[in-house]
Amino acid sequence: MWRARVTCVFAILVIAASTESSAQTVPSTITLFSDPNGYSCTLIDNQEIPLNVYVINESRGLVDSRFRIASSEGFNADYLSEVVHMPFHIGDLRAGIDIGYGYCATGTLLLATITYMGHGSSSPCAYLEVLPHPVSYFGTIEVMDCAFDTLRGSTLGPLLVNPSSGQCAPWCSPVGVQSTTWGAVKALYR
């Protein structure tokens, strides 16, 4: 009888440990940028032009990701289209998408491009952001590693629209620079 109880307790502990390990965060991010190289985390809506938003995954060995894209109230551009650059996907970026990469991917991946029609009327500090898929198991952005374990993903921050000095600052603020002379730079290494 006691062996059955020990076996049952052991089985419960193994299941709990495997569930806990599946909930780990992988060092991988899915973030929105206004350039395909992933440098600019701000979008300027100041005239009637198409605006491209790039969904970029900085991957550490993934085969799949699951998330959705949402905008704040002040974002007044109209959705035009989206293109998913990976071989497999179910759903769409605004309602919720599951993207299969087709291989174990590492490095910087351009997952998708969304095009909006800007009207020059978005509010300062409006934003677009990556959120959990509506049917997310963990309630977070989810990614699947190359061992097919579902893990919690993350994002670096929102794509700010029309950032305004003193009201909102982009998370990817450029590094400050200071003018100097060549002699001052050489003096640093003496």
Long-range contacts (C-beta under 8 A, 24 or more apart in sequence): 21-149, 22-149, 22-150, 22-151, 23-138, 23-151, 23-152, 24-151, 24-152, 25-151, 25-152, 25-153, 25-154, 26-60, 26-62, 26-143, 26-145, 26-151, 26-152, 26-153, 27-60, 28-57, 28-58, 28-59, 28-60, 28-62, 28-143, 28-151, 28-153, 28-154, 29-57, 29-58, 29-153, 29-154, 29-155, 29-156, 30-55, 30-56, 30-57, 30-65, 30-67, 30-111, 30-130, 30-141, 30-143, 30-153, 30-154, 30-155, 31-55, 31-56, 31-58, 31-130, 31-155, 31-156, 31-157, 31-159, 32-56, 32-69, 32-128, 32-129, 32-130, 32-155, 32-158, 32-159, 33-159, 34-159, 36-110, 36-113, 38-108, 39-172, 40-172, 41-156, 41-157, 41-158, 41-159, 41-160, 41-170, 41-171, 41-172, 42-159, 42-160, 42-161, 42-163, 42-170, 43-128, 43-159, 43-160, 43-161, 43-162, 44-161, 44-162, 45-75, 45-76, 45-77, 45-118, 45-119, 45-120, 45-121, 45-122, 45-126, 45-161, 45-162, 46-118, 46-120, 46-162, 47-118, 47-120, 48-117, 48-118, 48-119, 48-120, 49-117, 49-118, 50-80, 50-115, 50-116, 50-117, 50-118, 51-77, 51-115, 51-116, 51-117, 51-118, 52-113, 52-114, 52-115, 53-113, 53-114, 53-115, 53-116, 53-128, 53-159, 54-110, 54-112, 54-113, 55-93, 55-110, 55-111, 55-112, 55-113, 55-114, 55-130, 56-108, 56-109, 56-110, 56-111, 57-105, 57-108, 57-109, 57-111, 58-107, 58-108, 58-109, 59-105, 59-106, 59-107, 59-108, 59-109, 59-143, 60-106, 61-104, 61-105, 61-106, 61-145, 61-146, 62-101, 62-104, 62-105, 62-106, 62-143, 62-144, 62-145, 62-146, 63-100, 63-101, 63-102, 63-103, 63-104, 63-105, 63-144, 63-145, 63-146, 63-148, 64-98, 64-99, 64-100, 64-101, 64-143, 64-144, 65-98, 65-99, 65-101, 65-111, 65-141, 65-142, 65-143, 65-144, 65-153, 66-96, 66-97, 66-98, 66-99, 66-133, 66-136, 66-141, 66-142, 66-143, 67-96, 67-97, 67-130, 67-131, 67-132, 67-133, 67-141, 67-142, 67-153, 68-93, 68-94, 68-95, 68-96, 68-97, 68-130, 68-131, 68-132, 68-133, 68-134, 69-93, 69-94, 69-114, 69-128, 69-129, 69-130, 69-131, 70-94, 70-128, 70-129, 70-131, 71-126, 71-127, 71-128, 71-129, 72-126, 72-127, 72-128, 72-129, 72-161, 73-123, 73-126, 74-122, 74-123, 74-124, 74-125, 74-126, 74-161, 75-122, 75-123, 75-126, 75-127, 75-128, 75-161, 76-119, 76-121, 76-122, 76-123, 76-126, 77-116, 77-117, 77-118, 77-119, 77-122, 78-116, 78-117, 78-119, 79-114, 79-116, 80-115, 80-116, 80-117, 81-114, 81-115, 82-112, 82-113, 82-114, 82-115, 83-112, 83-113, 84-111, 84-112, 85-110, 85-111, 85-112, 85-113, 86-111, 86-112, 91-133, 95-134, 96-133, 96-134, 96-135, 97-133, 98-133, 104-146, 122-161, 122-162, 123-161, 123-162, 124-162, 124-163, 124-164, 124-167, 124-168, 125-160, 125-161, 125-162, 125-163, 125-164, 125-167, 125-168, 126-160, 126-161, 126-162, 127-158, 127-159, 127-160, 127-161, 128-158, 128-159, 128-161, 129-155, 129-158, 129-159, 130-155
